């Protein structure tokens, strides 16, 4: 009888420890171990079974999230989730959430679906599927201030760290959205880790925007046959492989996607919408020096390929001609 009581007590103790361990895991978003990335970026194959989903989920704390991707990372089943009110994303342990399939109609009143739908309206209004479009999507905000975004297109040149050091002087956690291409990350491991350190230290608040994996471009080729409009492009692979690479290297993709060259068509817009992403344009591509107004989404290229635009940005910043305050891109929709 004593032995039986001891066994029962031991089982209860083990169960309690298991529950406590489960609770501890579920208290915070999942973290991807990047201790081995000093040798170079981790391959996207580290993230397997990566696929789009659309589910409404809740946890033991009665929090509600929308899951848009499911995956396995290092033998752990994870979800990429969106807070439908704040538009922030996080990687979460699937075992910590209870989820059920949902659809666009059921979520139409959320801020998240509103942002997805508004940014893809041209694709839903009868535009010819193969008619090239420039700067479609969210190109301006109704908020005051402005939104600093930088494109990291594939480049052999180093990151323009001087510009980002200048942004740090504006104040702690200066927000900047970086549209990253997969090929840029694979070729700039040290620069990517430097950017991550700026975010970890609180110097910058970085939002990672998807800029496609390969960012195809042929100089001199007509727009209708260039960028992601080139024949044979797998748009979903361009989207998902960039997300996988970011996750494999310890970062969380946002809900935003920016087309290379800001060039798309209705069919591409619809493909991005199906993956529940917000197409991000710009109304302040600084290399063209347009007049800037409150709500401007500014576009610069800190990838080493656009020094005139960066010089203009610095000049406008120093003269106080960029609308303030600088806001996180999640506030734009």
VOBAVEX-654419 format. One record per atom (N, C-alpha, C): x, y, z; residue in one letter. Coordinates in pm, whole numbers, padded with zeros to 5 digits, always signed. Layout:
BEGIN
XYZA...
***
This chain:
BEGIN
+00083-00121+00000X+00000+00000+00000X+00087+00126+00000X+00191+00124+00081X+00283+00237+00087X+00353+00254-00046X+00394+00140-00105X+00464+00146-00234X+00372+00204-00342X+00244+00163-00342X+00148+00213-00440X+00130+00363-00424X+00122+00410-00300X+00106+00553-00277X+00228+00630-00327X+00345+00571-00307X+00468+00636-00352X+00470+00649-00505X+00427+00541-00572X+00425+00543-00719X+00326+00648-00770X+00209+00656-00707X+00108+00753-00748X+00160+00895-00726X+00224+00918-00611X+00279+01051-00582X+00386+01088-00684X+00468+00989-00720X+00574+01016-00818X+00515+01052-00953X+00408+00982-00991X+00343+01011-01119X+00285+01152-01121X+00222+01190-01009X+00168+01325-00999X+00279+01429-01009X+00394+01401-00945X+00507+01495-00949X+00561+01510-01091X+00573+01397-01161X+00621+01401-01300X+00524+01478-01388X+00394+01453-01367X+00292+01524-01446X+00299+01673-01420X+00316+01712-01294X+00323+01854-01259X+00443+01920-01324X+00559+01849-01322X+00679+01904-01385X+00659+01919-01535X+00591+01822-01597X+00564+01828-01740X+00475+01946-01774X+00370+01967-01693X+00279+02079-01714X+00352+02211-01697X+00436+02220-01592X+00511+02342-01570X+00607+02372-01684X+00671+02266-01735X+00762+02284-01848X+00686+02331-01971X+00567+02272-01992X+00482+02312-02103X+00443+02459-02090X+00402+02499-01968X+00364+02637-01944X+00480+02732-01973X+00601+02693-01932X+00718+02778-01954X+00744+02796-02103X+00731+02690-02180X+00751+02697-02325X+00650+02791-02388X+00527+02790-02336X+00419+02866-02398X+00414+03012-02354X+00500+03053-02264X+00496+03189-02212X+00552+03291-02309X+00629+03247-02407X+00695+03341-02498X+00701+03281-02638X+00717+03366-02740X+00732+03312-02876X+00850+03217-02887X+00845+03130-02985X+00953+03036-03009X+01079+03111-03052X+01192+03063-03009X+01321+03121-03047X+01402+03018-03123X+01457+03060-03235X+01536+02971-03319X+01683+02984-03280X+01746+02872-03250X+01887+02873-03211X+01973+02913-03330X+02048+03021-03315X+02137+03067-03423X+02283+03063-03382X+02314+02979-03284X+02452+02975-03233X+02552+02926-03336X+02503+02859-03442X+02595+02807-03543X+02602+02895-03667X+02530+03010-03667X+02526+03092-03788X+02651+03177-03807X+02745+03175-03711X+02869+03250-03729X+02948+03198-03848X+02924+03072-03883X+02994+03013-03997X+02929+03052-04129X+02821+03126-04124X+02747+03166-04245X+02599+03143-04224X+02516+03202-04308X+02372+03187-04291X+02327+03041-04295X+02232+03007-04210X+02175+02873-04213X+02094+02856-04340X+02091+02736-04399X+02014+02716-04522X+01865+02714-04493X+01786+02750-04593X+01641+02750-04573X+01586+02610-04549X+01664+02507-04588X+01618+02369-04568X+01607+02334-04420X+01661+02417-04334X+01644+02394-04190X+01496+02401-04152X+01419+02476-04229X+01275+02490-04207X+01204+02400-04308X+01141+02294-04260X+01079+02195-04348X+00927+02197-04335X+00862+02131-04431X+00715+02121-04433X+00650+02259-04418X+00709+02358-04482X+00660+02495-04470X+00544+02515-04566X+00430+02557-04513X+00313+02569-04600X+00217+02675-04548X+00146+02741-04639X+00046+02839-04599X-00076+02771-04537X-00130+02832-04435X-00256+02792-04375X-00331+02920-04340X-00455+02906-04296X-00527+03022-04243X-00620+02969-04134X-00579+02988-04009X-00653+02935-03895X-00665+03041-03786X-00775+03035-03715X-00792+03119-03596X-00756+03034-03475X-00671+03091-03387X-00617+03014-03276X-00634+03089-03145X-00643+03012-03037X-00643+03073-02903X-00559+02986-02810X-00510+03048-02702X-00427+02974-02607X-00487+02979-02468X-00413+02928-02371X-00464+02919-02233X-00483+03056-02171X-00418+03158-02225X-00434+03295-02173X-00546+03371-02245X-00626+03299-02325X-00736+03357-02401X-00690+03461-02502X-00567+03448-02549X-00519+03532-02658X-00565+03473-02790X-00595+03557-02886X-00638+03513-03018X-00537+03558-03122X-00499+03466-03210X-00408+03495-03319X-00458+03426-03447X-00408+03473-03559X-00434+03408-03687X-00306+03341-03733X-00310+03212-03759X-00193+03139-03808X-00195+03139-03960X-00083+03184-04021X-00078+03189-04167X+00025+03091-04227X+00112+03032-04143X+00208+02932-04191X+00225+02824-04084X+00250+02703-04131X+00287+02592-04041X+00418+02536-04091X+00504+02488-03998X+00637+02442-04036X+00697+02353-03928X+00809+02292-03962X+00892+02222-03865X+01031+02282-03866X+01081+02316-03748X+01217+02369-03733X+01286+02289-03624X+01395+02222-03659X+01469+02142-03561X+01375+02047-03486X+01289+01978-03562X+01197+01877-03510X+01083+01934-03425X+01068+02065-03421X+00960+02129-03346X+00856+02183-03445X+00728+02160-03414X+00620+02210-03499X+00586+02352-03456X+00600+02448-03549X+00579+02589-03519X+00474+02649-03612X+00418+02762-03568X+00324+02840-03647X+00376+02982-03661X+00359+03040-03780X+00380+03183-03797X+00244+03249-03778X+00235+03335-03676X+00107+03392-03637X+00106+03544-03651X-00015+03596-03671X-00038+03740-03681X-00137+03782-03574X-00104+03889-03503X-00202+03951-03415X-00294+04033-03505X-00422+03998-03514X-00509+04065-03611X-00536+04211-03579X-00501+04256-03458X-00522+04396-03420X-00398+04481-03440X-00281+04429-03400X-00157+04507-03409X-00077+04479-03536X-00107+04369-03605X-00038+04325-03727X+00102+04272-03700X+00142+04258-03575X+00272+04200-03544X+00268+04050-03566X+00382+03994-03601X+00393+03850-03624X+00483+03787-03518X+00465+03658-03499X+00549+03584-03405X+00552+03438-03445X+00659+03370-03406X+00668+03225-03421X+00624+03162-03290X+00531+03069-03297X+00475+03010-03177X+00480+02857-03185X+00494+02795-03069X+00488+02649-03061X+00345+02603-03086X+00326+02517-03183X+00191+02476-03219X+00120+02408-03102X+00193+02337-03017X+00131+02264-02907X+00069+02357-02802X+00102+02486-02809X+00050+02580-02710X-00082+02644-02753X-00130+02610-02873X-00247+02676-02928X-00351+02575-02975X-00475+02616-02969X-00585+02539-03026X-00636+02616-03147X-00634+02553-03264X-00663+02624-03389X-00772+02554-03469X-00842+02632-03547X-00944+02581-03639X-00938+02662-03768X-00966+02598-03880X-00964+02667-04008X-01059+02786-04008X-01017+02892-04075X-01102+03009-04094X-01090+03053-04239X-01151+03165-04275X-01143+03214-04413X-01151+03366-04413X-01131+03424-04530X-01127+03570-04542X-01258+03633-04499X-01369+03570-04535X-01499+03627-04501X-01518+03633-04350X-01478+03527-04281X-01495+03524-04136X-01408+03628-04066X-01297+03666-04128X-01203+03761-04067X-01211+03901-04128X-01313+03926-04208X-01319+04051-04286X-01323+04176-04200X-01369+04165-04076X-01378+04283-03990X-01252+04308-03908X-01151+04223-03922X-01027+04244-03848X-00940+04347-03921X-00856+04414-03846X-00763+04509-03907X-00670+04438-04005X-00633+04316-03973X-00543+04240-04059X-00603+04217-04197X-00725+04162-04202X-00784+04136-04333X-00815+04266-04406X-00847+04370-04332X-00867+04500-04397X-00742+04545-04469X-00624+04526-04403X-00497+04566-04465X-00467+04482-04588X-00488+04350-04579X-00463+04261-04693X-00552+04299-04811X-00678+04324-04784X-00773+04353-04891X-00749+04489-04955X-00725+04590-04874X-00704+04724-04928X-00579+04727-05016X-00473+04661-04971X-00348+04663-05046X-00357+04585-05176X-00458+04498-05191X-00469+04417-05313X-00590+04454-05397X-00654+04566-05366X-00775+04603-05438X-00760+04607-05590X-00648+04660-05645X-00637+04661-05792X-00647+04522-05853X-00605+04419-05778X-00611+04283-05831X-00752+04229-05831X-00840+04293-05759X-00976+04242-05746X-01077+04325-05823X-01032+04426-05895X-01124+04518-05962X-01125+04503-06113X-01101+04382-06160X-01115+04357-06303X-00995+04396-06387X-00880+04423-06328X-00761+04455-06407X-00718+04334-06487X-00663+04358-06605X-00615+04249-06689X-00504+04175-06616X-00512+04041-06606X-00414+03967-06525X-00269+03990-06567X-00242+04013-06696X-00104+04026-06742X-00066+04171-06772X-00144+04267-06726X-00112+04407-06749X-00017+04457-06641X+00105+04499-06677X+00201+04541-06574X+00151+04660-06493X+00179+04658-06366X+00143+04767-06276X+00267+04812-06202X+00275+04941-06176X+00389+04995-06102X+00339+05053-05970X+00408+05013-05862X+00382+05069-05730X+00239+05040-05680X+00191+04920-05707X+00060+04881-05655X+00072+04851-05506X-00041+04849-05440X-00043+04815-05298X-00045+04937-05209X+00001+04919-05086X+00001+05026-04986X+00119+05119-05012X+00092+05236-05067X+00200+05329-05099X+00195+05456-05015X+00091+05473-04936X+00079+05593-04854X-00009+05560-04734X+00015+05628-04624X-00063+05607-04503X-00142+05732-04468X-00252+05712-04398X-00330+05827-04349X-00273+05882-04220X-00173+05814-04163X-00111+05861-04040X-00019+05980-04069X+00010+06057-03964X+00110+06163-03980X+00249+06101-03972X+00350+06184-03990X+00486+06132-03987X+00520+06060-04117X+00617+05969-04110X+00656+05892-04228X+00713+05758-04186X+00737+05674-04286X+00778+05535-04264X+00905+05510-04345X+01015+05480-04277X+01142+05456-04345X+01149+05309-04385X+01166+05284-04515X+01183+05147-04564X+01307+05142-04651X+01380+05031-04643X+01500+05013-04724X+01498+04878-04792X+01532+04875-04920X+01532+04750-04995X+01672+04690-05000X+01679+04561-04968X+01804+04487-04975X+01795+04390-05092X+01804+04448-05213X+01805+04368-05334X+01940+04295-05344X+01948+04185-05421X+02076+04115-05435X+02185+04211-05481X+02299+04204-05416X+02410+04297-05445X+02540+04233-05397X+02647+04261-05471X+02780+04217-05428X+02845+04319-05335X+02783+04436-05325X+02841+04543-05244X+02798+04529-05098X+02878+04582-05006X+02844+04570-04865X+02726+04660-04826X+02666+04625-04715X+02558+04706-04658X+02608+04846-04626X+02525+04946-04654X+02560+05084-04619X+02534+05106-04470X+02628+05060-04390X+02609+05069-04245X+02610+05214-04196X+02679+05302-04268X+02684+05442-04224X+02545+05502-04218X+02461+05468-04315X+02325+05522-04314X+02249+05473-04192X+02261+05345-04164X+02189+05288-04050X+02245+05342-03918X+02374+05369-03915X+02431+05433-03796X+02370+05572-03777X+02345+05641-03888X+02281+05773-03880X+02139+05759-03824X+02065+05657-03868X+01930+05637-03816X+01931+05615-03666X+02034+05550-03617X+02044+05523-03473X+02053+05651-03391X+02107+05758-03453X+02121+05884-03380X+01988+05956-03362X+01886+05915-03435X+01755+05978-03421X+01697+05951-03283X+01726+05835-03230X+01676+05796-03098X+01672+05646-03087X+01654+05594-02965X+01650+05448-02947X+01530+05388-03020X+01551+05267-03071X+01448+05191-03140X+01386+05269-03257X+01470+05337-03332X+01422+05403-03453X+01367+05296-03548X+01241+05310-03591X+01182+05205-03674X+01226+05212-03819X+01260+05097-03875X+01293+05088-04017X+01246+04951-04067X+01180+04951-04181X+01137+04826-04243X+01236+04792-04353X+01297+04674-04345X+01396+04631-04444X+01337+04521-04531X+01322+04552-04660X+01270+04454-04756X+01387+04370-04804X+01391+04246-04760X+01510+04162-04781X+01482+04054-04885X+01577+04040-04976X+01570+03931-05073X+01654+03814-05021X+01613+03693-05058X+01685+03576-05011X+01830+03576-05054X+01856+03612-05180X+01994+03611-05229X+02081+03712-05156X+02023+03827-05116X+02104+03922-05039X+02148+03858-04907X+02057+03792-04841X+02091+03732-04711X+02198+03625-04726X+02185+03539-04827X+02283+03431-04843X+02423+03484-04870X+02433+03606-04927X+02564+03661-04963X+02617+03760-04860X+02536+03794-04762X+02575+03899-04667X+02550+03854-04523X+02604+03739-04488X+02582+03686-04355X+02629+03780-04245X+02746+03839-04261X+02799+03928-04157X+02714+04054-04145X+02672+04110-04257X+02586+04228-04254X+02452+04197-04189X+02398+04080-04219X+02270+04040-04160X+02283+04026-04009X+02391+03965-03963X+02410+03951-03819X+02430+04088-03753X+02495+04180-03823X+02512+04316-03770X+02376+04383-03754X+02288+04366-03851X+02153+04422-03841X+02077+04361-03724X+02091+04232-03706X+02023+04167-03594X+02072+04223-03461X+02200+04251-03453X+02256+04306-03330X+02201+04445-03303X+02180+04525-03407X+02121+04658-03387X+01980+04646-03331X+01907+04545-03375X+01772+04523-03323X+01776+04471-03180X+01865+04376-03152X+01874+04319-03017X+01914+04424-02915X+02000+04517-02956X+02049+04619-02863X+01947+04730-02839X+01841+04734-02921X+01742+04840-02907X+01776+04965-02985X+01883+04963-03065X+01920+05081-03143X+01822+05104-03257X+01780+04995-03322X+01684+05003-03431X+01570+04905-03404X+01453+04940-03454X+01338+04849-03451X+01314+04804-03595X+01361+04684-03626X+01359+04636-03765X+01237+04547-03788X+01164+04577-03895X+01058+04491-03945X+01107+04430-04075X+01102+04297-04085X+01154+04227-04203X+01043+04210-04306X+01059+04277-04418X+00964+04272-04529X+01017+04175-04635X+00928+04094-04691X+00966+03998-04794X+00985+04072-04928X+01101+04051-04991X+01131+04118-05119X+01159+04016-05229X+01106+03896-05212X+01124+03781-05301X+01261+03718-05277X+01277+03594-05322X+01403+03523-05298X+01510+03563-05400X+01479+03552-05529X+01580+03575-05632X+01584+03719-05682X+01474+03793-05668X+01467+03930-05718X+01519+03935-05861X+01456+03862-05953X+01508+03858-06091X+01501+03995-06158X+01604+04028-06233X+01607+04155-06307X+01711+04145-06417X+01673+04185-06539X+01764+04189-06653X+01768+04332-06704X+01881+04403-06692X+01889+04542-06739X+01851+04553-06886X+01769+04653-06916X+01731+04679-07055X+01613+04600-07104X+01573+04497-07031X+01457+04418-07075X+01329+04494-07043X+01227+04487-07131X+01101+04558-07106X+01038+04516-06973X+00971+04610-06909X+00909+04584-06779X+00813+04467-06785X+00739+04455-06895X+00640+04348-06907X+00703+04209-06909X+00835+04203-06924X+00906+04075-06927X+01026+04081-06833X+01007+04145-06718X+01118+04163-06626X+01070+04144-06482X+01165+04147-06390X+01135+04127-06248X+01053+03998-06232X+00951+03999-06150X+00872+03877-06128X+00774+03848-06241X+00772+03935-06344X+00688+03911-06462X+00758+03823-06565X+00883+03787-06540X+00955+03700-06633X+00888+03562-06639X+00886+03500-06756X+00825+03366-06767X+00894+03265-06677X+00814+03176-06623X+00869+03066-06543X+00891+03097-06397X+00858+03217-06353X+00876+03253-06212X+00771+03183-06127X+00815+03118-06021X+00726+03055-05924X+00705+03153-05810X+00597+03230-05815X+00578+03337-05719X+00567+03284-05577X+00501+03169-05558X+00489+03123-05420X+00623+03079-05364X+00707+03017-05446X+00842+02982-05399X+00921+03108-05366X+00907+03214-05447X+00976+03339-05419X+00934+03395-05283X+00806+03379-05250X+00755+03428-05122X+00799+03338-05007X+00767+03210-05018X+00786+03120-04905X+00933+03091-04876X+01017+03083-04980X+01158+03053-04954X+01227+03168-04881X+01186+03291-04907X+01243+03403-04832X+01202+03396-04685X+01076+03364-04661X+01030+03348-04523X+01106+03236-04453X+01123+03125-04521X+01195+03012-04461X+01337+03051-04424X+01404+03125-04513X+01542+03164-04488X+01553+03257-04368X+01460+03352-04358X+01458+03441-04242X+01440+03362-04113X+01345+03271-04113X+01318+03191-03993X+01437+03103-03959X+01497+03040-04059X+01614+02955-04034X+01727+03031-03969X+01730+03163-03990X+01838+03245-03936X+01792+03333-03820X+01683+03291-03754X+01646+03350-03626X+01555+03470-03629X+01502+03508-03746X+01415+03624-03754X+01273+03585-03793X+01181+03679-03775X+01039+03653-03800X+00991+03739-03916X+00940+03677-04023X+00886+03756-04134X+00765+03837-04089X+00748+03955-04148X+00630+04036-04122X+00520+03997-04220X+00410+04071-04217X+00300+04044-04310X+00317+04119-04442X+00430+04189-04461X+00446+04276-04578X+00531+04209-04687X+00493+04239-04812X+00568+04191-04929X+00585+04309-05023X+00709+04333-05068X+00735+04438-05167X+00787+04376-05295X+00721+04408-05406X+00763+04354-05534X+00897+04414-05577X+00987+04333-05632X+01110+04388-05691X+01077+04493-05797X+01145+04606-05789X+01120+04714-05884X+00984+04778-05870X+00908+04738-05767X+00770+04782-05748X+00682+04744-05867X+00722+04639-05941X+00653+04597-06063X+00575+04468-06036X+00447+04469-06075X+00362+04352-06056X+00255+04350-06164X+00160+04261-06151X+00037+04263-06229X-00073+04203-06142X-00195+04198-06193X-00308+04152-06113X-00289+04008-06066X-00233+03924-06152X-00214+03784-06114X-00115+03771-05998X-00005+03847-06002X+00091+03843-05892X+00029+03898-05764X-00048+04004-05776X-00114+04062-05659X-00207+03961-05594X-00280+03889-05676X-00371+03788-05622X-00295+03676-05552X-00180+03637-05607X-00099+03532-05546X-00050+03575-05408X-00005+03700-05396X+00041+03750-05267X-00076+03756-05169X-00191+03798-05216X-00309+03807-05130X-00349+03669-05078X-00340+03566-05165X-00376+03430-05121X-00287+03383-05006X-00164+03433-05003X-00074+03398-04893X-00089+03492-04774X-00192+03577-04778X-00227+03667-04668X-00113+03761-04631X-00061+03828-04735X+00041+03930-04716X-00011+04064-04767X+00047+04171-04715X+00011+04307-04753X+00116+04358-04851X+00074+04393-04972X+00167+04446-05072X+00207+04588-05033X+00338+04609-05025X+00392+04738-04981X+00454+04811-05099X+00402+04930-05126X+00461+05016-05228X+00541+05128-05162X+00547+05244-05227X+00617+05360-05171X+00573+05485-05247X+00555+05595-05175X+00528+05720-05245X+00643+05818-05227X+00754+05768-05177X+00871+05853-05159X+00998+05780-05195X+01012+05737-05324X+01137+05675-05367X+01236+05789-05384X+01324+05804-05285X+01399+05928-05272X+01494+05956-05386X+01535+05855-05460X+01626+05880-05571X+01558+05966-05676X+01422+05965-05678X+01348+06048-05772X+01303+06180-05710X+01334+06201-05582X+01309+06326-05511X+01168+06381-05528X+01063+06302-05497X+00928+06356-05505X+00900+06446-05386X+00797+06531-05394X+00759+06607-05275X+00706+06511-05168X+00746+06533-05046X+00707+06443-04937X+00597+06507-04854X+00503+06425-04812X+00389+06473-04735X+00367+06378-04619X+00292+06419-04517X+00266+06329-04404X+00206+06197-04451X+00252+06090-04389X+00209+05956-04428X+00296+05893-04534X+00405+05960-04572X+00491+05909-04679X+00558+05778-04639X+00556+05682-04730X+00634+05559-04716X+00760+05578-04798X+00872+05604-04729X+00999+05639-04793X+01072+05513-04837X+01136+05519-04953X+01209+05404-05005X+01352+05444-05037X+01447+05374-04974X+01589+05390-05003X+01649+05251-05022X+01771+05247-05075X+01839+05119-05098X+01974+05120-05026X+01979+05065-04905X+02107+05060-04833X+02192+04937-04868X+02171+04884-04989X+02245+04763-05032X+02369+04796-05112X+02409+04923-05114X+02530+04963-05184X+02510+05006-05327X+02385+05002-05376X+02360+05030-05518X+02292+05163-05546X+02266+05245-05442X+02190+05367-05469X+02242+05483-05383X+02366+05520-05404X+02425+05626-05324X+02356+05761-05342X+02307+05798-05464X+02237+05927-05475X+02113+05935-05386X+02037+05826-05379X+01919+05826-05293X+01955+05839-05146X+02064+05775-05105X+02104+05784-04965X+02154+05924-04931X+02228+05984-05024X+02275+06121-04999X+02157+06216-04986X+02055+06197-05070X+01936+06282-05063X+01863+06260-04931X+01855+06134-04887X+01790+06104-04759X+01861+06177-04646X+01993+06168-04644X+02070+06234-04538X+02047+06385-04542X+02046+06442-04661X+02025+06586-04676X+01888+06627-04624X+01784+06552-04662X+01648+06584-04617X+01635+06565-04467X+01701+06461-04415X+01696+06436-04271X+01761+06550-04194X+01879+06592-04238X+01952+06698-04168X+01878+06831-04174X+01803+06855-04282X+01729+06979-04296X+01590+06973-04234X+01556+06859-04175X+01426+06844-04111X+01310+06841-04208X+01335+06794-04330X+01230+06794-04433X+01160+06660-04448X+01194+06563-04365X+01123+06435-04365X+01012+06441-04260X+00889+06409-04298X+00778+06419-04202X+00804+06337-04076X+00783+06395-03962X+00801+06328-03833X+00665+06308-03768X+00654+06209-03677X+00759+06116-03633X+00778+06003-03734X+00891+05931-03718X+00912+05810-03796X+00837+05696-03726X+00756+05625-03803X+00666+05525-03746X+00701+05384-03794X+00670+05283-03710X+00685+05143-03756X+00588+05116-03871X+00628+05034-03965X+00546+05008-04083X+00414+04941-04046X+00406+04871-03932X+00280+04809-03891X+00170+04913-03866X+00210+05038-03846X+00110+05142-03824X+00057+05202-03954X+00117+05165-04068X+00079+05229-04194X-00059+05189-04245X-00099+05060-04240X-00231+05024-04295X-00345+05081-04211X
***
